[in-house]
């Protein structure tokens, strides 16, 4: 079932009523109240300081594994709330993850980097750019990626993605295209973290990322091969709004489509949010010794 992504950018009052999210606005004549079934919701984005939620609603959203995203004063996703335990065998899965061997983690990271570079190469090829060097990088990736092929491939990728004449430099603190990428990646991170929790995994314990200030290390790892899907949306948006340096409501609406874009895993197509559950379930199986390969999408 495809879950809905809800965005709230105006003052409103959100509460639970009869298994529904009840939405009320200050100006009821301009915007009448509405309801949405909680079971249909996957992500809720809160982007206004005058939004009020009842605890009953927050509890119901957690029970249905909804990712609750709050935005900062710059209107960028900043906070993420997820249920602590949404898998029936959480403790067993947790120990499998925590006790996984270093060789296994290195192998899983090798798979992840290869999948990421492969999808980046496919992204470049889809817009008519030469991916020969990216294909060369794929062959260099070893267990654990000790030579940081990921970083070298990323440098080439960003240099060519938006056109050699664009002088684009990937910088998380910049506006324009960088702000669009930050927004899209934040939504993607929420979807990944939600899927990890559903599979009984700890989003904070990564297979490669180990930054003590990053509470989403594993989500940061697993989202890597999915980034090109965000990049494609941002590229399309940047071409549609070439003069825009701000995240307008219209641009945000387009970026919020990330969870429902079509992906393909092992020949089976599905929305990204559904496919991610297959990816995280396969990762959990790897930790448990029941599988050796993470199921990542093939970009097309």
C-alpha positions in Angstrom: 0.0 0.0 0.0 1.4 3.5 -0.9 1.4 5.7 2.1 0.7 9.4 1.8 3.2 12.3 2.4 1.5 15.2 4.1 2.9 18.7 4.2 1.6 21.5 6.5 3.0 25.0 5.8 0.3 27.1 7.5 -1.1 27.5 11.0 -3.4 24.5 11.8 -4.6 22.3 14.6 -4.1 18.5 14.2 -5.8 16.0 16.4 -7.0 12.4 16.4 -10.6 11.6 15.9 -12.1 8.1 15.2 -8.8 6.7 13.7 -8.6 9.8 11.5 -6.2 12.8 11.5 -8.6 15.8 11.9 -7.2 19.0 10.4 -8.6 22.4 11.4 -7.5 25.8 10.2 -7.9 29.2 12.0 -9.9 30.5 9.1 -12.5 27.8 8.8 -14.4 29.6 6.1 -11.4 29.9 3.8 -10.2 26.3 4.6 -12.8 24.0 6.1 -11.8 21.1 8.4 -10.8 17.9 6.8 -9.8 14.3 7.8 -7.4 11.7 6.6 -7.2 8.1 7.7 -4.1 7.6 9.9 -3.4 4.2 8.4 -2.9 5.9 5.0 -0.2 8.2 6.2 3.6 7.5 5.8 5.2 10.9 6.4 4.1 14.2 7.9 6.1 17.3 7.3 5.5 20.2 9.7 6.7 23.6 8.4 5.1 26.3 10.5 5.7 27.5 14.0 1.9 27.7 14.7 1.0 24.1 14.1 -0.4 22.3 17.1 -0.6 18.5 17.5 -2.4 16.5 20.3 -0.5 13.8 22.0 -3.2 11.3 21.1 -2.5 12.0 17.4 1.3 11.7 17.9 0.8 8.3 19.6 -1.5 7.1 16.9 1.0 8.2 14.2 3.8 6.3 16.0 1.6 3.2 16.3 1.3 3.3 12.5 5.0 3.9 11.9 4.6 7.4 10.5 7.7 9.5 10.2 7.1 12.9 11.7 9.4 15.6 10.2 9.7 19.1 11.6 11.4 22.0 9.8 13.7 24.7 11.1 13.4 28.5 10.7 14.9 28.1 7.2 12.0 25.8 6.3 14.4 22.8 5.9 13.6 19.4 7.5 15.5 19.2 10.7 13.8 17.0 13.3 12.6 13.4 12.8 10.4 11.4 15.1 10.0 7.7 14.7 8.5 4.8 16.9 11.2 3.2 19.0 9.9 -0.3 18.5 7.9 -1.2 15.4 9.1 -4.8 14.7 7.8 -7.8 16.6 11.4 -9.2 17.0 13.1 -5.9 17.7 15.5 -7.2 20.4 16.7 -10.1 18.3 17.2 -7.9 15.3 19.0 -5.4 17.4 21.6 -7.9 18.7 22.1 -9.3 15.2 22.9 -5.8 14.0 25.1 -4.9 16.9 27.0 -8.2 16.8 27.6 -8.1 13.0 31.3 -8.7 12.1 33.6 -6.1 10.6 34.1 -8.1 7.4 30.4 -8.3 6.9 30.0 -4.5 7.3 32.9 -3.9 4.9 31.2 -6.2 2.3 27.8 -4.5 2.8 29.5 -1.1 2.3 31.2 -2.3 -0.9 27.8 -3.4 -2.2 26.3 0.0 -1.3 29.1 2.0 -2.9 28.9 -0.1 -6.1 25.1 0.4 -6.2 25.4 4.1 -5.6 28.1 4.7 -8.3 26.1 2.4 -10.8 23.0 4.5 -10.2 24.9 7.8 -10.6 26.4 6.5 -13.8 22.9 5.6 -15.1 21.7 9.0 -14.1 24.5 10.7 -16.2 23.8 8.4 -19.1 20.1 9.2 -19.0 20.9 12.9 -19.6 23.3 12.2 -22.4 26.6 12.4 -20.4 29.5 10.1 -20.7 29.6 7.5 -17.9 32.8 5.7 -19.0 34.8 7.0 -16.0 32.0 6.1 -13.6 32.1 2.5 -15.0 35.8 2.5 -14.4 35.3 3.6 -10.8 32.8 0.8 -10.2 35.6 -1.8 -10.9 37.9 -0.2 -8.3 35.6 -0.6 -5.3 37.0 -3.0 -2.8 35.6 -4.4 0.5 35.1 -1.4 2.8 36.1 1.0 -0.1 39.5 1.8 1.5 40.5 4.0 -1.5 37.4 6.2 -1.1 36.3 5.5 -4.7 32.9 6.7 -3.6 34.2 10.2 -3.0 36.2 10.3 -6.3 33.2 9.2 -8.2 31.0 11.8 -6.5 33.4 14.6 -7.5 33.1 13.5 -11.2 29.4 13.1 -10.9 28.7 16.6 -9.5 31.0 18.1 -12.0 28.9 16.8 -14.9 25.4 16.4 -13.5 24.2 20.0 -13.9 26.4 20.8 -16.9 30.1 21.7 -17.0 29.2 25.4 -17.6 27.0 25.6 -14.5 30.0 25.8 -12.1 27.9 23.8 -9.6 29.6 22.9 -6.4 27.9 20.6 -3.9 27.7 22.6 -0.6 25.2 21.8 2.0 25.1 25.4 3.2 24.3 27.1 -0.1 21.0 28.1 -1.6 19.5 27.3 -5.0 20.1 23.8 -6.2 22.0 22.8 -3.0 18.9 23.8 -0.9 16.7 21.7 -3.2 19.1 18.7 -2.8 19.2 19.2 1.0 15.4 19.2 1.1 15.0 16.1 -1.1 17.7 14.2 0.8 16.1 15.0 4.1 12.8 13.6 2.9 14.6 10.5 1.6 16.4 10.1 4.9 13.0 10.1 6.7 11.7 7.4 4.4 14.9 5.3 4.9 14.8 5.6 8.7 11.1 4.7 8.7 11.9 1.5 6.7 14.8 0.6 8.9 12.7 0.8 12.1 10.1 -1.3 10.4 12.7 -4.0 9.8 13.8 -3.9 13.4 17.1 -2.1 12.8 18.7 0.8 14.7 19.1 3.8 12.3 22.0 5.2 14.5 24.3 2.2 14.1 25.8 2.3 10.6 27.8 -0.1 8.5 30.2 2.7 7.4 29.1 6.1 8.8 30.3 6.5 12.4 29.9 10.2 13.1 29.1 10.6 16.8 27.0 13.6 16.0 24.8 11.7 13.4 21.9 9.8 15.0 21.0 8.4 11.6 24.3 6.7 10.5 22.7 3.5 9.1 20.0 5.6 7.3 22.9 7.7 5.8 24.5 4.5 4.6 21.4 2.9 3.0 20.1 6.0 1.3 23.3 6.4 -0.8 22.1 4.3 -3.8 18.8 6.1 -3.7 20.2 9.6 -3.9 20.1 9.8 -7.8 16.3 9.6 -7.6 16.3 12.9 -5.7 19.0 14.3 -8.0 16.7 13.6 -11.0 13.8 15.5 -9.5 16.1 18.4 -8.5 17.5 18.5 -12.0 14.0 18.7 -13.5 13.0 21.4 -11.0 16.1 23.5 -11.6 15.4 23.4 -15.3 11.7 24.3 -14.8 12.6 27.2 -12.3 16.0 28.3 -13.5 15.8 31.7 -11.7 14.6 30.4 -8.3 17.0 30.5 -5.4 14.3 29.8 -2.8 12.3 26.7 -1.8 8.9 27.9 -2.9 5.8 25.9 -2.0 5.6 24.7 -5.6 9.2 23.4 -5.5 8.6 21.8 -2.2 5.5 20.0 -3.6 7.7 18.5 -6.3 10.4 17.4 -3.9 7.8 15.8 -1.6 7.1 13.3 -4.5 10.4 11.5 -3.6 8.6 8.7 -1.6 6.3 7.8 -4.6 8.7 7.9 -7.5 9.0 4.6 -9.4 12.0 2.4 -8.8 12.9 -1.1 -9.9 14.5 -3.9 -7.8 15.3 -7.3 -9.4 12.9 -6.5 -12.3 10.0 -5.6 -10.0 8.7 -2.0 -10.1 7.3 -0.2 -7.1 7.1 3.2 -5.4 10.3 4.2 -3.7 8.8 3.9 -0.2 7.7 0.3 -0.9 11.0 -0.6 -2.5 12.9 0.7 0.5 11.2 -1.8 2.7 12.6 -4.6 0.5 16.0 -3.0 0.8 15.9 -2.8 4.6 14.4 -6.3 5.0 17.3 -7.7 2.9 19.8 -5.8 5.1 18.2 -7.3 8.2 18.5 -10.8 6.6 22.2 -10.1 6.0 22.7 -9.3 9.6 20.9 -12.4 10.6 22.9 -14.6 8.3 20.0 -15.5 6.0 21.2 -13.5 3.0 24.5 -12.1 1.6 23.2 -9.3 -0.6 21.3 -6.0 0.0 18.6 -5.5 -2.6 19.2 -2.1 -4.1 17.3 -0.5 -7.0 18.7 -0.2 -10.5 18.3 3.4 -11.7 16.7 3.7 -15.2 
